[in-house]
Amino acid sequence: MILIDGDIVAYRCAFKCNDESAKTACYTTGSFLSDLVSDLYVKIDGEPEYRVYLTGKGNFRNDIAVTAPYKGNRKDKEKPVHLQAIRKYLIEEWNAVVSENEEADDLIAIDATPDSIIVSLDKDFQQVPCKHYNFNKRTLSSVNEKEGTLFFYRQIIMGDKADNIVGVYGIGDKKSQKLLEGLSEIEMFNKCVELLESEERVIENARLLWLRREPNQTWERPSEENET
């Protein structure tokens, strides 16, 4: 299954067509998706089913965020003119699945299997073990379970400025890799607690960053008993 991040596609096409008509914006979106799917079919030499996902109303993360409002830094950002028209088009013409009280990213991660291909530019999906397609670079890559877990814990200490999630000052991509690489999951968790100086802060960040793997899932801290 090809799992397409419709949020990114909608914003990208809407901004591109900000000065055009709604009809042109929708046509551009359809052409973009058709070309994307065709290009991917050629790359993988197959034609699996595909599905488009959009984020709907509500988000359970708003109740989890204590340190800073979740995505609170986006409130004043102007949205492209034809975003709603494109969303409506994707729902009606592409049968887009719309999330409720969670993000499209959660639905994608829930539906993902090791053989799935997630189509997005969002780095957060690097925690999900499956195949990934970057439609900007037109590159296909894979993430395994170990790599996905490491990336997730790196996110916890780095934070995420785009989503207003506060990490450890001065820790970025390279340093987080160096600090956590080679550790078991419980060791990574304990290292995060040490760096954030609070188990509550680690759990808060983790629950904000974790992409659900099953419906209504809440992330829970690892235990010594589950270590292998």
C-alpha positions, 0 to 999 in steps of 0.5 A, spaced: 500 500 500 502 507 498 500 511 503 500 519 501 501 524 506 495 529 503 496 535 508 503 536 505 500 535 498 494 540 499 499 545 502 504 545 497 499 545 491 495 551 494 501 555 495 503 554 488 496 556 486 495 562 491 494 567 485 490 562 480 483 560 481 480 554 485 479 550 479 486 551 477 489 549 484 484 543 484 487 541 477 494 542 479 493 537 485 490 532 481 496 532 476 501 532 481 498 526 485 497 522 478 504 524 476 507 522 483 503 515 483 506 514 476 513 515 478 513 511 484 510 505 480 515 506 475 520 506 480 518 500 484 516 496 478 509 495 480 502 498 481 500 497 489 493 500 491 494 507 494 490 512 499 491 519 501 490 522 508 488 528 511 488 531 518 481 533 520 478 536 526 481 535 534 488 533 536 489 529 542 496 532 543 493 539 545 491 536 552 498 532 553 502 539 551 504 542 558 510 545 557 508 549 551 502 549 546 502 544 541 503 547 534 502 554 538 507 557 534 503 556 527 496 560 530 498 567 526 501 563 520 497 565 513 494 559 510 494 559 502 487 561 499 485 555 496 487 550 501 480 548 503 478 547 496 483 542 495 482 538 501 474 538 498 477 536 492 481 530 495 476 528 499 471 527 493 475 525 487 481 521 491 477 518 497 482 521 502 481 519 509 480 524 514 482 523 521 478 525 527 482 527 534 488 525 531 493 527 525 493 524 518 500 522 520 497 517 526 492 514 521 498 513 516 503 510 521 497 505 523 496 503 516 503 502 515 506 495 514 514 493 513 512 493 505 508 499 505 511 506 502 509 512 506 509 518 501 511 525 505 517 530 506 515 530 513 521 527 517 517 525 523 515 518 519 522 516 520 520 513 526 516 508 522 519 502 520 517 501 512 519 504 506 519 511 505 518 516 498 521 523 498 517 526 492 522 532 492 528 528 491 524 522 488 528 517 492 526 511 495 529 508 502 527 504 508 527 504 515 527 498 520 525 497 527 531 499 530 533 505 526 525 507 527 526 507 535 533 510 535 530 516 531 524 517 535 528 517 542 533 522 538 526 527 537 525 526 544 531 530 546 531 534 540 524 537 540 521 539 534 520 547 533 515 546 527 510 543 532 513 547 538 515 541 542 521 543 547 527 539 547 534 540 550 538 546 548 544 545 543 542 538 541 541 537 534 541 532 529 548 530 530 549 530 537 542 526 538 545 521 534 552 520 538 548 520 545 543 515 543 546 510 538 548 503 540 544 504 546 538 499 548 531 502 548 531 503 556 538 506 556 535 511 551 529 512 555 534 513 561 539 518 557 533 522 555 531 523 562 538 525 564 538 530 559 531 533 560 532 532 567 525 530 568 521 523 566 515 527 566 518 531 560 520 525 557 513 522 557 510 529 555 515 529 549 514 522 547 507 522 547 507 528 543 512 525 538 509 518 537 505 516 531 500 511 533 501 504 531 494 502 533 487 506 534 487 510 540 494 508 542 497 512 548 505 511 548 508 508 554 515 508 557 519 502 556 520 497 562 526 493 563 522 486 562 521 488 555 528 489 553 531 483 549 
